[in-house]
Amino acid sequence: MVPRIAIIDQNTLEATGLKSIIGDLAPMADVGTFSSFEEMMQERELSDESIPFYHFFVSSQILISHADFFLKYQRQTIVLTSQPTSNRLLENFHTLNTAQLEHDMLKSILMLFHHAHGSGHAHAASPTLVGHEVDSPLSQRETEVLALVVRGFINKEIADRLCISLPTVVTHRKNICDKLRLRSVSSLTIYAVTHGIVSAEEI
């Protein structure tokens, strides 16, 4: 069964950006965006499912207006906030700061998914680089380069740490992107965390 995720937010740009990030994180998920609680409920009625969504990402205003519903799905609900709030209701939920930079938001989402599911992904990462996966399309050296890329090191720093030339780092980065068919650092970060190459805390 395909996991379904609902993003309920009147801010279309915010919802669309979050949908893109979650789509990279969970490519098999069916991510729906809704501008109101009522729109989401209409979808729910049409689907005829008792618990239609695996996760809810919901704006704080919508959550406060429909608290009775979301309290039933407290563990599955993540509240979208752009600034600190003193509302005590929100203390019962995980929150996601939507005003942060993309890298920081990605890290926050990865941490939320990890903690929400106990031990996290089947390939949960240790605090350091784990062993090279047998079925990985990447070589051991490419895995080492990827780990440093997603941890924020620039090419020169990677070359110095691995005692290789700068052109070799550039070649490895190109090969990594080609093999994984990923282009953005965000997508590479998601791959690295979900495949146990780095932990979410390291990015």
N, C-alpha and C positions, 0 to 999 in steps of 0.2 A: 504494500500500500504506500503510495506517495505521500510523504509528510506535507501538510499544508500549513502555511504561515500567513497570518493576517497582519497587515500594517494599517492601522486606523488613525489617520492624521489628516486634518484639513489642509495642511501645508503640502501642496503637490510636489514641489521641488524636494522637500525633505523626505517625503515618502518614496519618491522615485530614486533618489540617491541611496537611501537605505535598502531599497529593493535590489539595487545593483550590487551592493556589498554582500547582502545575504545570498544573492544568486551565485556569487563567486564562492561563498563559504559553503553553501549547500546546493550544488547544482541540480540535485535530484528533487529538490523541494518545489512545491507549487506555491509561489509567493503571490498573494493578492493584495492590492492596495484599495482602501476604502476611505472616502472622505468623511464618513459619518458612521456612528454605531448602527443606525437604522439600515444603512446600505449593507453593512456586514451581516446584519441579522437576516436580511432578505436572502442573501447568498446562503446563509446557514439553513434557512427553511427550505430552499430549493434543493440543497444537498441531502437533506433528511438524515443528518448524522447527529448523534447525541453530543459528541465532543468533536466539532468539525475541524478545529485547528490545533496543531501541535504546539505552536507558540503564538502569542499576541504581542505585537509592538504597538502601543497605544499612547496617544498624546495625553498629557496629564489632565487637560480640560475634559476630554472625553471620558477618561477613567473616573474622574470625580463625579461626573454627571451620571455614570452608570456603574457605580461602585458595587452594588449588589451582585451584578453579573460577574465582574472581574475578580471579586473576592472568592468566588467559587473556583476560579482558575488561577489562583494566586501564583502557584509555582510556574505556570506557563506564561505569565504576563510580565512584560518588560515595559516600564513607563518611559516615554520619551520626554525629556526635559531640556530646556535651553538655559535655565538658570536655577540656582538653589531655591528650594521652596520650603516653607515651614508647615505645610499641610501634613498632619500626623497620619492621615490615611496612606500617604505614599511611602511611609516607613515600612509598610507591610510588603512592599514589592521591590524587585530589582529595578534599578533605574539606568538609563543610558543618556548621557549628556550629548545632545545633538549639536551643540555649539563648538565642539572640539574639532581638532584637525582630523583629516581622514585616517591617518596612521593611528592616532590615539583612539579614534572610534572603532577602528578595526580590532585593535588590541582589546578594547572594552567588550566588544561583541564576542570575541574568542574566549575571553575569560568568563563571560556570562554563560556561554554554551558549555564550557568545561565544568563550571561549578553546578550548573543546573542539572547535569547528567552524571553527577557523582564522580566517577573516575574519568569521565570525558570520553574522547574518541578511542576506538580500539587500539590506535597507534599512539596513545597518550605519551607525550614526550617527557623525558627526564630533564633535569636542569641543564645538562650539557648535551653536546652532540651525541646522538645515539648511533649504533652500528648501522652500516649500510644495508638497506633492505635487499634481499635476494632478487626480488622481482622489480626493483627500481630501474627506471630507464636511465638514471644518472650514474656516472662513474663515482668512485669514492671521492676523487678530487672535486668533481662538480658539486657533490653533496656538501663538501667543506666550503666551497665558494658560496653556494646558496645560503648556507647557515650564516655566513658573515654578511652577505648582502641584506638579508632580512633583519639582521641585528643592527643595521644602520651604518656599516663600514663602507667607506668609499673605495674605489678601485685601487688607489695607491696604498691604502691601509691594508687591503686584502693581500696585495702583492707582498708587502713587507711581512705580514703575519705568516704567510704560507711560503715565503722565500721563493717566489716565482716572479717573472717579469710582468710589467703592466700590460703589454699586448696579450700575454697568456691569460690574464684575468679577463680581459675583454672577450677573448675567444671563448673561454669557459662560460661567460654570461650569455653570449649569443647561443652557444650550444644548449645551455639549460633552457632558455626561452623556446628554442626550436623543438627540443625533445618534449617539453611539457605543453607546448602550444599556449603559452602564457606570455603576456607582454608587460603587464603592470607589476610594480613592486607589491601592490596589495594582493594580487592574485598569487604571486610567488610566496608571499607571507602566509597566506591561507594554506597553500600546498605544504609548506615547510612545517607548519604547526600541526596540521591534520595527519601528516605522515611521520610525526615524531622526530623531525630533524632538529627542531628547536621547540622550546616550551613557550607558551603564550607570555609568560613573565619575562622572557628574554628579548622580546621584540620592542 
